[in-house]
Amino acid sequence: MPRAVVIGGGLAGMASAAALASAGWEVDLFEARPFLGGRATSYRLPSGDSATAVIDNCQHILLRCCVNLLDFYERIGVAGRIRFHRQFHFLEPGGRCSTLRAGRLPAPLHFAGSFARLRFLSAADKLSVVRGLAALWRERTRRQDLDRISMLEWLQEKRQTPGAIQRFWSPVLVSAVNDEPARIAARYGFQVFWLGFLSSATGYEMGIPEVPLADLYGRFEQARVHLGAPVERIVIENERVAGALVAGELRGADAYVLAVPFERVAALAPELDLDLSRFEHVPITGIHLWFDRRVTGLPHAALLNRTIQWLFDKGEGRYLQLVVSASRDLVGMSRADVIALALGELGEFLPAVREAQLEKAHVVKEARATFSARPGLDAARPEPQTRFPNLFLAGDWTRTGWPATMEGAVRSGYRAAEAVTGRRFLLPDIA
């Protein structure tokens, strides 16, 4: 039986290991931290012993169009722990709520009814959005410059109204790609709206794990998992990998998959000599708030025109997780200031917050959450094959065809396994 060593226990590494195991490979997976999941995991707070003491580092969601991520969850037996929601709630300051849901019409008209009733967009904004989506439909396969221009440049070219950009295009893009439209290559903006909104009547459905993220990977059995086992270096001899150095011991195998963030590659395998200077990190901030009473009846909502972008009910309307994507302005703020900002803004959307007592709060700043999917970056994203015939790359930053998402990470793991085995694992997009 051939053997593989996978370095990194995030989604990319686990997806690669699962695919290799299904092809009859014996896999050892080494993870430096004491848990699996990488940047999509959960942990127990130092204080308290209640159920809410286990928190996700940030709320991670998926859409029904994330077919490879769903396939990975099927492979490891946790697909039943994802709950899908078929409507999106949008809250304006003052508390007015609008809901977007699919109707009976086929795609791409399935949102027509609820879109017409959205109250946070003016008639001019709605007409602008319809024109923009129609242009996206026409130009998706025709434009040759979508990797060279930003999504904002494309929106401005299509004369989208300020209200449409601020209240429709931007909330979706920032949440999906973790960056501002001015920094996102138009190709990825097109991908978000094509797969999530236009190509299928169900692709938009939002999946939220019903258990802490770490519980999704707690029974990962597709490999021998070595936690708290950092790989010190990949050893190269005679233009091949001779082994992975772990605690002073050389671990040998037939193939090696390096599934670590891009900033770790040079330290582990300097011989690859990859130029990753064009990659830039983008932060995400998660804010966890526990109140003494119920403050919302909504399971989730997008918050418009403020710093806080999303809220998720994590427990009886009393424990809320707030998300700020592309949170560059929050990275340097103190914990107290972030919490004060969150409470002040949340009170504008949920009047009950102003009467409730905050019992506990926790702030998680993921300074290296994703890479910025900037125009022109795709050419710098490497393929899974490297100059060494038995060393392969995985990670959402490699050339997956997707931005930095959980789907992109799984796609990278499958592509690495394909390069190792010559077998097909990657599922095509829904359209």
Protein Blocks (a to p, Z undefined) as FASTA:
>chain_A
ZZdddedjbfklmmmmmmmmmnopacddddfbfcehijaccdddfedjbfklpccfbdcd
ddfklmmlmmmmmmnopmmmpccdfbdcdddehiiacdddddfbdcfklmmmmmmmpmkb
cfklmmmmmmmmmmmmmmmmmpcklmmpcfklmmmmnopafklmmmmmmmmmmmmnopaf
klpcfklmmmmmmmmmmmpcklmpccddfbdfklmmmmcckbccdehiacfbdcdeehia
fbdceehiacddfbdcddbdfklmmmmmmmnopafklpccddddddddddfbdfbfbfbd
cdehiablbdcdfeghlaccdddehilklmmpcfklmmmmmmmmmmmmmmmlmmpccfbd
cddddfklpacddehklmmpccfbdfbfkbccedjkbcnhpacdfklmmmmmmmmmmmmn
opafbdcdfZZ
